Amino acid sequence: MPSGEPGDRDVWSAGFFVARSKRIQRAPLAAGLGLILFLGMVVAAGGQDLEIGRPAPEFALTDLAGNTHRLSDYRGKVVLLNFWATWCVPCRTEMPSMERAYRALKDRGFAVVAVSLDTGPRSTVEAFVKELGLTFPVLLDPRGTSVQAYRLPGVPASFLIDRRGRLAARELGPRDWNAGLARAQLEALLK
């Protein structure tokens, strides 16, 4: 585990990666650490096998408008399924690249589904989405019901799902989804 002064290195809790930030605020960090401990307990309890090439675990969650979304609703599209939280600095960093990739590729059968694991008020997530100008679906999972199925060790965590609904890749940590290897992964799945 990393050591050093809090706030200038990666932050770890119970062995799970939380965030990298030069300045960490106490309230979001406390909420984040609580969520990470919860995730750790859920991961330890097990979950569906997440092998590449196997069907992605199904879920049903609501968006900010209260509409229910199921992963199976996106069958036939390449899906970037991203798990994140508003207090997560790397999540905030990667979201604009997800939006750029979504806008560039959505007409070719690409979808982004972002699952917020925030446990606070919905208005916190709404403000985040508005501030960043996100146009892809943002789903709410304050109870962490999707966490067990996807065995999340921390956030951000992303899964690429092919048009048949099968797991194509698992990415932990932030990515620039509109450039380099990440964009190449998307392009390959869209062919």
N, C-alpha and C positions, 0 to 999 in steps of 0.2 A: 504494500500500500504506500502511496506517496506520503511524504512527510513535509514539514515546513510550516510556514505561517498560513493560517486560514485566510482565504481570499486571494491568494496568489498562485494557487495550485489546484489541481483537480480535487474535488471534494468527494470523499468516500464515506459511506455509512454501511456498516454491517457487510462490507465487501462489495457493495454495489456502487457503480459510477453514478453520480448525481449531476454534476455540472462543472464547468470550467469558467471561472470568472475572476476578475481582478478585484471586484467589490461585491460582496455578498450581503444582502439585507437579511436581518434576523427572522422576520415573520415568514417570508416566502421560504427561507431555508428550513425553518421548523416544520412548516407544512410539507415541504419536500422530503425531509428526513422521515417524517411520519409515513408518507406514501411509500418511500423506499423500503422501510421496515415492513410495511404491509405487503409490498410486492415480494419481498424476500420470503415471507411466510407462505404466500400463495405459491411461489415457485417451488419451495420445499415440499409443498403438498402434492406436486405433480401436475400433469396436464397431458393433453393430446400430443402424440409424436409430431414433431415439427420438421420432418425430413423434407429436403428440397425434392420437388416432384410429387409430393403428396397433397391432397386437398387442403386448402387453407381452412382453419376452423371458422365455422359460421358464428355470427353474432347478430343481435338486433339492438340498436341504440337509437336514441333520438337526437335530432339536430337542434340548433338554436331556436328554430321555429316550432319545435315539438313534433316534427314529422319523423316517423320511424324509418330507419335504413337498415337493411340486412346486407351482409356481404354478397349474398347470392343475387341481389338486385343489380350487381355490377358484372355478372357473368357475361362474357363476350367482349369485355374490355380488359386492358392491362391496367392494373390497380397498384398505385403506390399507397400502401396502408401505413400511416405514420402515427405513432403513439407519442404524446407530448404533454407538456404542462406550461402554463403561463409563467411560472416561477423559474423555469429551466432556461438558462442563458443560451446554451447551444441550440435549443429548440427555436428560440427567437431568431438566432443567426441563420438557421437553415430554411425557415419558412418563406422568405422572399424568393429563394431559388426554386422552391416547390411551386410557388405561384407562377413564376416565369415558365417553368416546364409545363405546368398545367395549361396555361394560355397557349403555348406553342404547339402542344401535342393533343389537346382535347378533341380536335376534329378528326384525329386519326384513331380514335378509340382508346384514349388514355384518360384515366380518372385518378384523382387524388382523394383519399378519404383520411381525414385527420381526426384522431380520437383524443380528445382532451381528458386527461386523468385528474384534472383539478377537482378538489373537494369543496371549494368555496362557492360563493354565489355565481350564478350563471352570468351575471352582469360583468364579472371579471373577464370571462372568456369572450363575451360579446365586445367588450372594449378592446381586447387584444386583436380580435379579428378585424374590427373596424380600423384600428390604428395601422395595421399592416395591409389593409385592403385585400383580404383574402376572399376569393370567389368560389373556391372549391368547398365541398361539404365538410363541416366541422361537427363532429358528433360528441356527445357528452357521456362520460362513463365515470361519474363521481364515486361509485361503489367499487370500481375496478373489476366488473364482471368479465371483461374481455382479457384481463391480465393473466388469469390462470391458463386459458387456452393458448395464449401466445408466449407464455413463459418469459415475461419481460424482466431482464436484469436491471433495468434503469431506463431513463429517457434522455434523448430521443432514441427510439427504436423504430425501424422501418422494415416493411416486408414488401417485396415485389411479387405480385400475383399475376399469373398469365391469364389468357383469355378463357381457359378452361377451368379457372378457379383453383389452380395448383400453385403452391409456393415455388417461386423461381429464385428468390434471394432473400437473405436476412442481413440487414445492415444495422449495426449498433453505433451510436454517435452521430454527429451532424455530417451532412454531405452537401455539396453544391450539386443539386439535382439537375441543373441546367447546363452542366459543363463536364468535361473530362469523362472518366470511367463511368460515373453515375448516369450521365446522359447517354453514353454508349450502351449501357445496360437497358435503358428504356427503349432506345431505338431498335436494339436487337429483338426485344420482346414484341415490338409493334410490327415487325416484318411479317 
